[in-house]
Structure formats: structure tokens, C-alpha cells
Amino acid sequence: MRRDPSSSSIPDETITLVDALLAEQQSLTAVDKFSRSHDRHAEPVQTRYYRDLILLAKPGPGAQYAFEVDLDQCSGCKACVTACHSLNGLDEEETWRNVGLLHGGTFLKPVQRTVTTACHHCVDPACLNGCPVLAYEKDAVTGIVKHLDDQCIGCQYCVLKCPYDVPKYSERLGIVRKCDMCSSRLSAGEAPACVQACPNEAIRITVVDQASMSATYRESASATNLFLPGSPAPAYTVPTTRYRSAHALPESLAAADAQELHPQPAHTPLGFMLVLSQLSVGAFTLEQVLPQVVEYRAAPGLRPALGLAALGIGLLALGISTLHLGRPFGAWRAFLGLRRSWLSREIVVFGAFAGLALLHTGLLWFPPLQRTWLPDQLGWATVVTGWLGVFSSAMLYHDTQRAYWRLHSSGPKFMATATLLGAALALVLAVGTGSPSPLPASLALLVLFGTVAKLASEWPIFRHLQNEEFTPLHKTARLLEGRLGLMHRSRVALGLVGGILMPAVFALGMTSSRPAAPGSLLPFIHAALILLLSLGGELLERRLFFIAVQPVKMPGGIAA
């Protein structure tokens, strides 16, 4: 192998492989050439892909950055999804941008559109409003909704609040993360990864007026079609993404996966927390109410025992709730969102309930202190605070805008759970402390009536099976009847046996002419089974409460 002497530093000699490699290393790499081109202020060929698709001027007052998607240009190649995943270093199953499909129209004129979606950086973001630790902020200049990873405790309430399935929980990190419109790239004059990666230039960054969008979406009766057909109603958060098409989109356009049923995460610690906290509130309520209607002298140990059991169960509920958090040691900051977040309100109210319950139970067990501490007033304060906590729990889920969790549905369920389980616990302790038969019989009947009310509150969901449209409630009913049918039937069976049949038999036995012999364990075992079966039924119901809910979501997104 020979080279021209003028092109080599080793003239008229044979060039070895080593010499060739050394000569090659002295040449400029692609990175070096690109760097020198920038230094000479030359415009790279790719400039249009990361500058022409963004606005270099910052938004003015009342305006903000927003994504703009050309539905006619999106081909569904998912280059935007891949680029976002790669640039942001997401976990394997974590995606901040999704691609879905809309279809509709008529038989003679069908319509299909591919849709790419990410965070809509809403004018009134639900994730920000619901966060109990203020781990979200909306930039005052750009309008970008950013997640503050160091503030997040991993409660995942923002995941439930966002109707667009934007925040994603990372099991590895124990926090939620989301799209921030590649704000660091924007600040450097470069387009977000998804914008730059799209081969058809279907995504770009634009500026929108916040007041105008709020008025449009919150005053128009057809706001959903103004935003994107087949998507959640935009009046809730006022999303800023603009979807445009040169052709009018038919109103019949719907997500291709609109009829799919997606069981949701069970959130097991939250299910236990809800049931046990409501049991505690119901037990404290009976501890205060029973002295007003029955005589305690025959069983002086019942009231202290009931208070202690209710306190222990309430504290256990609060402890279990922290297992849901990715970063439980940051839970003490949950009061920061009190002004806007129902989760903060629930935590603060139940914290006050626990403190009052501890003081009240202490007075029950140390009678000498009752002369100075007004035990009745403290007891009623505990009860009122507990019911405020139950109301906060119901509002917490109502505020997610999910139809199955609306207050008119979840409120009666939570109240019935507190009543029947509180009565079941009081029944066990009344039998264990030797209370006269009228009291245990009355408590058994209260369990029965509470269970009837609870099952009655769960039944109306199946009326939606008659609907031909695939509404969220229709899909929830289909899940409860089909894929979750065994769990639902088990829940009903436990309610019927433990909450209706056995309490009825117990009440009849207590009022019969042949009561159980003194010292017999049968009444206590019977009462304990009522409590265990009822508790099992309520835990299954609360599991179904989380799994069966079907949120409205963006086309192609898997809501959580």
C-alpha cells in the first residue's frame, strides 16, 4: 500500500497499517466538524428540525407555550415516543408520550386519525391542584407544568387526578415523573425531543392565550370536540395542546380502544386504610352514642375496651397508609397542599382525629383525669373529627372526576362501612365484657341494617349494563360482571352471610327463651365470625372500588 508523498508525512516509504491509523486519528471527527461549523456561525443542515418548529421569543403576559399537533401529518411511527424515552432516560415501561388512534365517520366516508399525546401543560392543572406536598409548579413565564422530583413523596394522587394519564409513577425511584416539554432544550433554543424526532413535522411548539382557552372550553357545550374527540372533557383542566386538521373532524370520532376494559391498580394499602379508618370512626361513634341509649353499669368495661380497640385500629390504618408512599419519610410535609388538595385535608383531619382519640381513650382508662378534662366534650370532638375525615376521603376520590367515585356513590358506601363495622366490633366487645343480652342483640341488628344499606349502595352500578354506549360506568359494570365477577360474588356472599344471615341468627338467639348458658363461648365466637366476615367483605369491596373504576382517557393511553 503506497500513498502520494504530498499527502503523507512519511514520503517515499511504505505505509504500514499503524501509520494509516495514526494518520486517520489526525483527521476531524463528525463532532469536531459540527463544533467548528457552529464556531464559524455557519447554519447546520438540521437547523430547521430544532429551531423552525419552536418560537424563539418567550410568551408574553397571559400566554404560554403549548404543543401543536397536525393530525393530518401524524403517521403513528412513534419516533416521538422513542426520542422522548431515550432523551429523558425513562424506565423500561415508562412513557411520557403516547400514540393512539381515532376512527369514526360513516360507512361511505370513514375517517381515521393517528394522535400523539403528552402532557398538555394545562391552564388549571389537576396534578398541581391535587398534590399534597406542592411537588408541581407552573412556570410563570412559559406556562410549562413542571414536576419537582425532590419534593415528591410518591403518593400517586396526581396520577388519579390527571384525566390525561400524564404523570407516571416510577417504582425504581419511588416518585412520579412527567413531561416538562424538554424545558432545558427550549431554554437553549432547541426543540423538545418529540418535536425534533418527528419525520413529518407533525408536532411543533406554539404560544396560546390562557384566558381565551379557558373561556372557550368552559363556556362551550361542545368543548370536547373543540379539543379532541374521544378525549376527557377539557373544561376540568383547560389543556393547551392544539390539535388541528385541514378537514373537519366528525362528531362520531372516538378512540379505537374506547371499548377496551382496563382493570386499574388495586392500591392495597389505601384499601386497608379506608376500611380500617372508617371502622375506627364507627366504633368511636358508638362508644359515644351507646351511653345515651343504654345503661353501662352491667358492663363497665365495655366503653374503655371499645375506645382502646377503636384507637388501635385507627392508628393501624394511618400506619398502613404510609406503605402506599414511595418516600414515606416525607409524609410529614403533606399539610403543605391544604389550600387546594383534598388529600392534604384528609391527612390533616385524620391526624387530628388520632390525637383527639388518644386523649379521649386515655381519659376512659384513667378515670381520675376525667374531673378536669371534660371527657364527653373530648369524645364528641373525636367523633366529629373522624366523620370529617370520612367525608374528606370521599371528596378525595370525588375530586378525580371519575364517575364511579362520585360523592353520591362513594359517600354512602363509606358511611355504611363505618356503621356496620363499628357495630360489629362493638358487638364482639359487648359479648366479651358480659353486657346484658338486649345490647348485643341491638348491635347485631345494626350490623344487619348497615350491611343491607351497603349492598344497596353497590347495586345501582349494574343498571348501566343496559346502556349501549361504552360509558365509564358501563365498563365498570361489565368488569364487575365479567373479569372481576368472582371477586364481586365473593364480596356479596361475605356480606350476605357475615352481615345479614349471621347477625339475624345472633339477634334471634339473644332474644329467644333459651339464651346461651352463662360462660359459653358460642356467642363470642358467633360475634367474632360476624366481624371477620363483614371485614373481609368490606376489604374486597374496597379492592373492587379501585380496580373496577374506568376513567376517561386520551386515545391509546393506558390510564392508571
C-alpha positions as CSV (number, residue, x, y, z in Angstrom):
1,M,0.0,0.0,0.0
2,R,1.5,3.4,-1.1
3,R,0.3,7.0,-0.7
4,D,1.1,10.2,-2.5
5,P,4.2,11.7,-0.8
6,S,2.4,15.0,-0.8
7,S,-0.4,13.6,1.4
8,S,1.8,11.8,3.9
9,S,4.3,12.9,6.5
10,I,6.3,9.7,5.5
11,P,7.4,10.3,1.9
12,D,8.6,7.6,-0.4
13,E,8.2,4.9,2.2
14,T,5.7,2.0,2.5
15,I,2.8,3.0,4.7
16,T,2.0,0.4,7.3
17,L,-1.3,-0.2,9.0
18,V,-0.2,1.6,12.1
19,D,0.8,4.6,10.1
20,A,-2.6,4.6,8.4
21,L,-4.4,4.5,11.7
22,L,-2.3,7.3,13.1
23,A,-3.0,9.5,10.1
24,E,-6.7,8.8,10.4
25,Q,-6.8,9.9,14.0
26,Q,-5.4,13.3,13.0
27,S,-8.5,13.9,10.8
28,L,-11.6,15.7,12.2
29,T,-14.5,13.7,13.6
30,A,-18.1,14.5,12.8
31,V,-18.4,16.1,16.2
32,D,-15.4,18.3,15.6
33,K,-16.7,19.4,12.3
34,F,-20.1,20.2,13.7
35,S,-18.4,22.2,16.5
36,R,-16.2,24.2,14.2
37,S,-19.2,24.9,12.0
38,H,-21.0,26.4,14.9
39,D,-17.9,28.4,15.9
40,R,-17.9,29.9,12.4
41,H,-21.6,30.7,12.8
42,A,-22.5,28.5,9.8
43,E,-26.0,27.2,9.8
44,P,-26.1,23.3,10.1
45,V,-28.4,21.4,7.7
46,Q,-30.5,20.1,10.6
47,T,-31.3,23.6,12.0
48,R,-34.8,23.6,10.8
49,Y,-35.6,20.5,12.8
50,Y,-34.8,22.0,16.1
51,R,-35.4,25.8,15.6
52,D,-38.0,26.3,12.9
53,L,-40.5,24.2,14.9
54,I,-40.3,26.4,18.1
55,L,-40.8,30.0,18.9
56,L,-37.6,31.7,20.0
57,A,-39.4,34.6,21.7
58,K,-40.8,33.9,25.1
59,P,-44.6,34.1,25.7
60,G,-46.0,37.4,26.8
61,P,-48.3,38.1,29.8
62,G,-51.3,35.8,29.9
63,A,-49.7,33.5,27.3
64,Q,-47.8,30.2,27.4
65,Y,-46.0,27.6,25.4
66,A,-48.1,24.7,24.1
67,F,-47.8,21.7,21.8
68,E,-49.5,21.9,18.4
69,V,-50.2,18.6,16.6
70,D,-51.1,18.3,12.9
71,L,-53.4,15.3,12.8
72,D,-53.1,15.1,9.0
73,Q,-49.3,14.7,9.3
74,C,-49.0,12.2,12.2
75,S,-48.4,8.7,10.7
76,G,-48.1,6.8,14.0
77,C,-44.5,5.9,13.6
78,K,-43.8,6.6,17.3
79,A,-40.5,8.3,16.6
80,C,-41.6,10.9,19.1
81,V,-42.2,8.2,21.8
82,T,-38.8,6.7,21.2
83,A,-37.0,10.0,21.3
84,C,-38.7,11.1,24.5
85,H,-37.9,7.8,26.2
86,S,-34.3,7.9,25.1
87,L,-33.5,11.6,25.9
88,N,-35.2,11.5,29.3
89,G,-33.7,8.2,30.4
90,L,-37.1,6.7,31.3
91,D,-37.7,3.3,32.8
92,E,-38.4,0.4,30.5
93,E,-42.2,0.6,31.0
94,E,-42.4,4.3,31.5
95,T,-43.6,6.6,28.7
96,W,-44.2,10.3,28.7
97,R,-45.7,10.4,25.2
98,N,-48.3,8.0,23.7
99,V,-49.7,7.4,20.3
100,G,-53.3,6.4,19.8
101,L,-55.9,6.1,17.1
102,L,-59.2,7.9,16.4
103,H,-61.8,6.4,14.0
104,G,-65.3,7.1,13.0
105,G,-67.3,8.8,10.3
106,T,-69.8,6.8,8.2
107,F,-69.7,3.6,6.2
108,L,-69.4,5.5,2.9
109,K,-66.9,8.1,4.3
110,P,-64.8,6.6,7.1
111,V,-62.4,8.8,9.0
112,Q,-59.2,7.7,10.8
113,R,-56.6,9.9,12.5
114,T,-53.4,9.0,14.5
115,V,-52.9,11.0,17.6
116,T,-49.8,11.7,19.5
117,T,-50.3,12.9,23.1
118,A,-48.2,14.1,26.0
119,C,-48.6,16.5,28.9
120,H,-51.0,19.3,27.9
121,H,-49.5,21.8,30.4
122,C,-53.0,22.8,31.4
123,V,-54.0,26.3,32.4
124,D,-55.6,24.8,35.6
125,P,-53.6,21.6,36.1
126,A,-55.3,18.9,38.2
127,C,-52.0,17.4,39.1
128,L,-50.8,20.6,40.7
129,N,-54.1,21.2,42.5
130,G,-54.1,17.8,44.0
131,C,-50.5,17.4,45.1
132,P,-50.3,17.4,48.9
133,V,-46.6,18.4,49.1
134,L,-46.5,21.1,46.3
135,A,-44.3,19.0,44.1
136,Y,-45.7,20.8,41.0
137,E,-45.2,24.3,39.7
138,K,-46.5,26.1,36.7
139,D,-43.8,28.4,35.3
140,A,-44.9,32.0,35.4
141,V,-43.2,32.8,32.0
142,T,-43.5,29.7,29.9
143,G,-46.6,28.1,31.4
144,I,-44.9,24.7,31.5
145,V,-46.1,22.5,34.3
146,K,-43.0,21.0,36.0
147,H,-42.7,18.2,38.5
148,L,-40.3,18.8,41.4
149,D,-38.8,15.4,41.9
150,D,-37.1,16.2,45.2
151,Q,-40.4,17.3,46.7
152,C,-42.4,14.2,45.6
153,I,-43.4,11.6,48.2
154,G,-44.8,9.1,45.7
155,C,-48.4,9.3,46.9
156,Q,-49.6,9.0,43.2
157,Y,-52.6,11.2,43.8
158,C,-51.7,13.2,40.8
159,V,-51.9,10.1,38.7
160,L,-55.5,9.7,39.8
161,K,-56.3,13.4,39.4
162,C,-54.9,13.9,35.8
163,P,-57.5,12.9,33.3
164,Y,-54.9,12.6,30.5
165,D,-52.7,9.8,32.1
166,V,-49.7,12.1,32.1
167,P,-47.8,11.6,35.4
168,K,-46.1,8.2,35.6
169,Y,-45.0,6.5,38.8
170,S,-41.5,5.1,38.9
171,E,-41.3,2.0,41.1
172,R,-37.5,2.3,40.9
173,L,-37.3,5.8,42.2
174,G,-40.5,5.9,44.4
175,I,-41.7,9.1,42.8
176,V,-43.9,10.4,40.0
177,R,-42.3,11.9,36.9
178,K,-43.8,13.7,33.8
179,C,-43.1,15.6,30.6
180,D,-41.7,19.1,31.1
181,M,-41.7,20.0,27.3
182,C,-37.9,19.5,27.4
183,S,-37.7,22.9,29.1
184,S,-33.9,22.7,29.2
185,R,-33.7,22.3,25.5
186,L,-36.2,25.1,24.9
187,S,-34.2,27.5,27.0
188,A,-31.2,26.7,24.8
189,G,-33.2,27.4,21.6
190,E,-33.6,23.7,20.7
191,A,-36.9,21.9,20.1
192,P,-38.1,19.2,22.5
193,A,-37.1,15.6,21.7
194,C,-40.5,14.6,20.3
195,V,-40.7,17.7,18.1
196,Q,-37.2,17.2,16.7
197,A,-37.7,13.5,16.1
198,C,-41.0,13.6,14.1
199,P,-40.1,13.0,10.5
200,N,-43.3,14.6,9.3
201,E,-43.1,17.7,11.5
202,A,-46.5,16.9,12.9
203,I,-45.5,18.4,16.3
204,R,-44.4,21.9,17.0
205,I,-44.3,24.4,19.8
206,T,-46.6,27.4,19.7
207,V,-48.0,30.1,22.0
208,V,-51.6,30.2,23.2
209,D,-53.6,32.7,25.3
210,Q,-54.7,31.2,28.6
211,A,-57.8,33.3,29.1
212,S,-59.1,32.6,25.6
213,M,-58.7,28.9,26.1
214,S,-60.4,28.9,29.5
215,A,-63.3,30.8,28.1
216,T,-63.6,28.5,25.0
217,Y,-63.5,25.2,26.9
218,R,-65.5,26.3,30.0
219,E,-68.3,28.1,28.2
220,S,-68.9,25.9,25.1
221,A,-71.3,23.0,25.3
222,S,-69.2,21.0,22.7
223,A,-65.8,21.7,24.3
224,T,-64.7,18.1,23.9
225,N,-64.9,18.3,20.1
226,L,-63.1,21.7,20.2
227,F,-60.2,20.0,21.9
228,L,-60.1,16.4,20.6
229,P,-62.9,14.0,20.0
230,G,-62.9,10.9,22.2
231,S,-60.9,12.6,25.0
232,P,-61.7,13.8,28.5
233,A,-63.8,17.0,28.8
234,P,-61.3,19.9,28.7
235,A,-63.3,22.2,31.0
236,Y,-61.8,20.4,34.0
237,T,-58.2,21.4,33.5
238,V,-58.1,23.5,30.3
239,P,-55.4,21.7,28.3
240,T,-53.4,23.8,26.0
241,T,-52.3,21.3,23.3
242,R,-53.9,22.3,19.9
243,Y,-54.9,19.6,17.5
244,R,-55.6,20.8,14.0
245,S,-56.6,19.2,10.8
246,A,-57.4,20.6,7.3
247,H,-60.6,18.6,7.3
248,A,-63.5,18.9,9.7
249,L,-63.5,16.0,12.2
250,P,-66.9,14.2,12.6
251,E,-68.5,14.3,16.0
252,S,-68.7,10.5,15.9
253,L,-64.9,10.2,16.0
254,A,-63.9,8.1,19.0
255,A,-60.8,6.4,20.4
256,A,-60.1,3.0,18.8
257,D,-59.6,1.5,22.3
258,A,-62.7,3.2,23.8
259,Q,-64.4,-0.2,24.3
260,E,-61.4,-1.9,26.0
261,L,-61.7,-2.7,29.7
262,H,-58.6,-2.0,31.8
263,P,-58.6,-3.1,35.4
264,Q,-56.8,-0.4,37.4
265,P,-54.2,-0.8,40.2
266,A,-55.6,-2.2,43.4
267,H,-53.8,0.3,45.7
268,T,-54.0,-2.3,48.5
269,P,-52.6,-0.1,51.4
270,L,-55.2,2.6,50.5
271,G,-58.0,0.0,50.6
272,F,-57.0,-1.2,54.1
273,M,-56.5,2.4,55.3
274,L,-60.0,3.4,54.1
275,V,-61.8,0.4,55.7
276,L,-59.9,0.4,59.0
277,S,-60.2,4.2,59.4
278,Q,-63.9,4.0,58.8
279,L,-64.2,1.1,61.3
280,S,-62.4,3.2,63.9
281,V,-64.7,6.2,63.3
282,G,-67.8,4.0,63.5
283,A,-66.6,2.4,66.8
284,F,-65.8,5.7,68.4
285,T,-69.3,6.9,67.4
286,L,-70.9,4.0,69.1
287,E,-68.7,4.5,72.1
288,Q,-70.2,8.0,72.5
289,V,-73.8,7.2,71.4
290,L,-74.4,4.0,73.4
291,P,-74.3,5.7,76.9
292,Q,-77.1,7.9,75.7
293,V,-79.4,5.0,74.9
294,V,-78.4,2.1,77.2
295,E,-77.2,1.5,80.7
296,Y,-73.5,0.7,81.1
297,R,-73.5,-0.4,84.7
298,A,-73.9,-4.0,83.9
299,A,-70.8,-4.0,81.7
300,P,-68.5,-1.2,83.0
301,G,-65.5,-2.4,80.9
302,L,-67.2,-2.1,77.5
303,R,-66.7,1.6,76.9
304,P,-62.9,1.6,77.7
305,A,-62.4,-1.6,75.7
306,L,-64.3,-0.1,72.7
307,G,-62.3,3.1,72.9
308,L,-59.0,1.3,73.1
309,A,-59.8,-1.1,70.2
310,A,-61.0,1.8,68.0
311,L,-57.8,3.8,68.8
312,G,-55.6,0.9,67.9
313,I,-57.4,0.2,64.7
314,G,-57.3,3.9,63.7
315,L,-53.5,4.2,64.4
316,L,-53.0,0.9,62.4
317,A,-54.9,2.5,59.5
318,L,-52.7,5.5,59.4
319,G,-49.6,3.4,59.6
320,I,-50.7,1.2,56.7
321,S,-51.4,4.2,54.6
322,T,-47.7,5.1,54.5
323,L,-47.0,1.8,52.7
324,H,-48.5,3.4,49.7
325,L,-45.9,6.1,49.6
326,G,-42.8,5.8,47.5
327,R,-41.0,8.1,50.0
328,P,-42.9,7.6,53.3
329,F,-40.4,9.7,55.3
330,G,-41.6,12.8,53.5
331,A,-45.2,12.3,54.6
332,W,-44.9,14.9,57.3
333,R,-45.0,17.6,54.6
334,A,-48.5,16.5,53.4
335,F,-50.1,19.6,55.1
336,L,-48.5,21.9,52.5
337,G,-51.2,21.5,50.0
338,L,-54.1,22.1,52.5
339,R,-55.4,25.0,50.5
340,R,-56.2,23.0,47.3
341,S,-55.7,19.3,47.9
342,W,-58.3,17.0,49.4
343,L,-55.5,14.5,50.1
344,S,-53.8,17.1,52.4
345,R,-57.1,17.8,54.1
346,E,-57.7,14.1,54.7
347,I,-54.3,13.6,56.2
348,V,-54.6,16.7,58.4
349,V,-58.1,15.8,59.6
350,F,-57.2,12.1,60.4
351,G,-54.0,13.3,62.1
352,A,-56.2,15.5,64.4
353,F,-58.6,12.6,64.8
354,A,-55.7,10.3,66.0
355,G,-54.6,12.9,68.5
356,L,-58.1,13.5,69.9
357,A,-58.7,9.8,70.0
358,L,-55.6,9.2,72.0
359,L,-56.5,11.8,74.6
360,H,-60.1,10.6,74.9
361,T,-59.1,6.9,75.3
362,G,-56.6,7.9,77.9
363,L,-59.4,9.6,79.9
364,L,-61.5,6.4,79.6
365,W,-58.7,4.3,81.1
366,F,-57.7,6.8,83.8
367,P,-61.0,8.0,85.5
368,P,-59.3,10.4,87.9
369,L,-58.4,12.7,85.0
370,Q,-62.0,12.9,83.9
371,R,-62.7,15.6,86.6
372,T,-60.5,18.1,84.8
373,W,-60.6,17.1,81.1
374,L,-64.3,17.2,80.1
375,P,-64.4,13.6,78.7
376,D,-67.8,13.9,76.9
377,Q,-66.8,17.0,75.0
378,L,-63.5,15.5,74.0
379,G,-65.3,12.3,72.9
380,W,-67.7,14.2,70.7
381,A,-64.9,16.2,69.2
382,T,-63.2,12.9,68.3
383,V,-66.3,11.6,66.6
384,V,-67.0,14.8,64.7
385,T,-63.3,15.0,63.5
386,G,-63.5,11.3,62.5
387,W,-66.6,11.9,60.3
388,L,-64.9,14.9,58.8
389,G,-62.1,12.5,57.9
390,V,-64.5,10.1,56.2
391,F,-66.0,13.0,54.3
392,S,-62.5,14.1,53.2
393,S,-61.8,10.5,52.0
394,A,-65.0,10.6,49.9
395,M,-64.2,14.0,48.5
396,L,-60.6,12.9,47.7
397,Y,-61.9,10.4,45.2
398,H,-64.8,12.5,44.0
399,D,-62.3,15.2,43.0
400,T,-60.7,12.9,40.5
401,Q,-63.8,13.3,38.3
402,R,-64.1,9.6,37.9
403,A,-67.8,8.6,37.5
404,Y,-67.6,5.5,39.8
405,W,-66.1,7.6,42.6
406,R,-68.6,10.4,42.6
407,L,-69.7,11.6,46.1
408,H,-73.3,10.4,45.7
409,S,-71.9,6.9,45.3
410,S,-68.8,6.7,47.4
411,G,-70.2,8.9,50.3
412,P,-73.0,6.4,51.3
413,K,-70.6,3.5,50.8
414,F,-68.0,4.9,53.3
415,M,-70.7,5.8,55.8
416,A,-72.3,2.4,55.7
417,T,-68.9,0.7,56.1
418,A,-68.2,2.8,59.2
419,T,-71.6,2.0,60.7
420,L,-71.7,-1.8,60.1
421,L,-68.0,-2.5,61.0
422,G,-68.2,-0.2,64.1
423,A,-71.3,-2.1,65.2
424,A,-69.6,-5.5,64.5
425,L,-66.6,-4.5,66.7
426,A,-68.9,-3.2,69.4
427,L,-70.8,-6.5,69.3
428,V,-67.7,-8.6,69.9
429,L,-66.6,-6.4,72.8
430,A,-70.2,-6.3,74.3
431,V,-70.3,-10.1,74.3
432,G,-66.8,-10.3,75.6
433,T,-67.4,-7.9,78.5
434,G,-70.7,-9.7,79.5
435,S,-73.2,-7.0,78.5
436,P,-76.8,-7.8,79.0
437,S,-78.5,-9.5,76.0
438,P,-80.5,-6.5,74.8
439,L,-77.4,-4.6,73.9
440,P,-75.6,-7.3,71.8
441,A,-78.9,-8.1,70.0
442,S,-79.4,-4.4,69.1
443,L,-75.8,-4.2,67.8
444,A,-76.3,-7.3,65.7
445,L,-79.4,-5.7,64.1
446,L,-77.4,-2.6,63.5
447,V,-74.8,-4.7,61.6
448,L,-77.6,-6.2,59.6
449,F,-79.2,-2.9,58.6
450,G,-75.8,-1.4,57.9
451,T,-74.9,-4.3,55.5
452,V,-78.3,-4.0,53.8
453,A,-77.6,-0.3,53.2
454,K,-74.1,-1.0,52.0
455,L,-75.1,-3.7,49.5
456,A,-78.0,-1.5,48.3
457,S,-75.5,1.3,47.6
458,E,-73.3,-1.0,45.5
459,W,-76.1,-2.4,43.3
460,P,-77.1,0.5,41.1
461,I,-73.9,0.3,39.1
462,F,-75.4,-2.7,37.2
463,R,-78.2,-0.6,35.8
464,H,-75.6,0.8,33.4
465,L,-75.3,-2.6,31.7
466,Q,-78.4,-1.7,29.8
467,N,-76.6,1.3,28.2
468,E,-75.4,0.6,24.6
469,E,-72.8,3.3,24.9
470,F,-69.4,2.4,26.4
471,T,-69.5,4.9,29.2
472,P,-67.1,4.6,32.2
473,L,-69.9,3.3,34.4
474,H,-71.0,0.8,31.7
475,K,-67.4,-0.5,31.5
476,T,-67.2,-0.7,35.3
477,A,-70.4,-2.8,35.4
478,R,-69.0,-5.1,32.7
479,L,-65.8,-5.6,34.7
480,L,-67.7,-6.4,37.9
481,E,-69.9,-8.8,36.0
482,G,-67.2,-10.4,33.9
483,R,-63.5,-10.4,34.6
484,L,-64.0,-9.4,38.3
485,G,-67.1,-11.4,38.7
486,L,-65.7,-14.0,41.1
487,M,-64.3,-11.3,43.4
488,H,-67.6,-9.4,43.3
489,R,-69.7,-12.5,44.0
490,S,-67.3,-13.4,46.9
491,R,-67.8,-10.0,48.3
492,V,-71.6,-10.3,48.1
493,A,-71.5,-13.7,49.7
494,L,-69.5,-12.5,52.6
495,G,-71.9,-9.6,53.1
496,L,-74.9,-11.8,52.9
497,V,-73.6,-14.4,55.3
498,G,-71.5,-12.3,57.7
499,G,-73.6,-9.1,57.6
500,I,-77.1,-10.3,57.3
501,L,-77.7,-14.0,57.9
502,M,-75.4,-14.4,61.0
503,P,-76.5,-11.2,62.7
504,A,-80.1,-12.2,62.2
505,V,-79.5,-15.6,63.8
506,F,-77.5,-13.9,66.6
507,A,-80.2,-11.4,67.4
508,L,-82.9,-14.2,67.4
509,G,-80.7,-16.3,69.7
510,M,-80.2,-13.4,72.2
511,T,-84.0,-12.7,72.4
512,S,-85.1,-16.4,72.5
513,S,-86.5,-18.1,75.6
514,R,-83.4,-20.3,75.7
515,P,-80.3,-18.0,75.8
516,A,-76.8,-19.5,75.8
517,A,-75.6,-20.8,79.1
518,P,-73.5,-18.3,81.3
519,G,-69.8,-18.6,80.4
520,S,-70.5,-20.2,77.0
521,L,-68.0,-19.2,74.3
522,L,-70.6,-19.7,71.4
523,P,-72.0,-16.1,71.5
524,F,-68.4,-14.7,71.4
525,I,-67.3,-17.0,68.5
526,H,-70.5,-16.1,66.7
527,A,-69.9,-12.4,67.1
528,A,-66.2,-12.7,66.1
529,L,-67.2,-14.5,62.9
530,I,-69.7,-11.7,62.1
531,L,-66.8,-9.2,62.5
532,L,-64.3,-11.2,60.5
533,L,-66.7,-12.0,57.6
534,S,-68.0,-8.4,57.5
535,L,-64.5,-7.1,57.5
536,G,-63.4,-9.4,54.7
537,G,-66.4,-8.4,52.6
538,E,-65.6,-4.7,53.1
539,L,-62.0,-5.2,52.2
540,L,-63.0,-7.0,49.0
541,E,-65.5,-4.2,48.1
542,R,-62.8,-1.6,48.6
543,R,-60.4,-3.6,46.4
544,L,-63.1,-3.6,43.7
545,F,-63.6,0.1,44.3
546,F,-60.1,0.7,43.0
547,I,-59.8,-2.0,40.4
548,A,-63.1,-1.6,38.6
549,V,-63.1,2.2,38.1
550,Q,-62.8,3.2,34.5
551,P,-61.5,6.7,33.8
552,V,-62.0,8.6,30.6
553,K,-58.5,8.8,28.9
554,M,-56.7,10.0,25.8
555,P,-56.8,7.7,22.8
556,G,-54.2,5.0,23.1
557,G,-53.2,5.9,26.7
558,I,-53.4,3.3,29.4
559,A,-55.0,5.1,32.4
560,A,-53.8,4.2,35.9
